[in-house]
């Protein structure tokens, strides 16, 4: 055990870059140290926006236990809250991919340290690294796949990403606690401005130290540390350019070439992004045709059934609200026209303080065909059962004959093709 096997020595000889060392690793680490907590917090807020504590219908992680300690009723003000939160979460996550890969490249020799475990403390550190590297790759991979709507991972994205985030962050906290003093010493060992002025042929390896990151037989430099930082920074900036437009909108939406919703959605009043189409979820023409009816129920036992024509004759109101989805894309404010949810609650005996509501779509399969909105959301005067948008009837893909639109809610909670509203008590099975 005191002498590494030949295969170990051969593999260590592969990692001869003179750029590797604690200083460069620490630079990448500092960037991640600022970025990863922002990703974690915005991810937790994104999860809270689904109001999982409100009903099992909304809860994708019923076994979360203490991990849901921070949950609160998601507000409707400001109406752009979810749009900004999810835009930051997705855009920052994609921008940090080159930094994460560079950090892993810089520490790859650590995989071949010998002996693999030198002590109990070293064993715990190695175990935390396994959770850190594995958790980081898992979180970034599932996040990018979800943004691209490639659901090739086993199970639902929501519990996988939620539990994975907690495991990853726990490992990160342990890793930072163990390595923070080393990182500070490494950053102080070299001057950043001097490194940014150093050309490739003047680049020298860092002095060997206990980290094991510096190659014992470094090759001649083909790139400076300035070049390495510039390459990673350019990669991150390029990803920012081709991603951020899906959240910012306007003319920048045309640059969001990596976003699955960056394509031209068409023109006219209904010419804005669509997540689910009628064809994709199996909505048939007869489901939303002349025989469509909206059933509204209340806890008092009252029930009313309305046609679309009857809904159009009820007092209607307008609201300028965006749609923002978990994948990071959002629309600009659209002008919605319809009946307030609070007014529909009043039809079945809830005029004073409208309660929460179970919204059910005529969609027969797929996730989020049933959602529960809180009483705060129902009582907001901008929360509508929308019938028209931008001066025209809803298109089928945008939820005709009626859809919910709620300020600040995730896109999947703005249910399309609504067939039933149940205010107050209802069967709470997912």
PyMOL commands that set and color helices and strands:
alter all, ss='L'
color gray80, all
select helices_A, chain A and resi 6-12+22-48+65-68+81-95+97-112+120-147+157-189+192-197+200-202+225-241+245-248+250-255+278-281+285-287+308-313+341-347+375-379+396-398+411-413
alter helices_A, ss='H'
color red, helices_A
select strands_A, chain A and resi 294-297+303-306+317-321+334-340+357-361+370-373+384-389+392-393+403-405+418-423
alter strands_A, ss='S'
color yellow, strands_A
deselect
rebuild
show_as cartoon
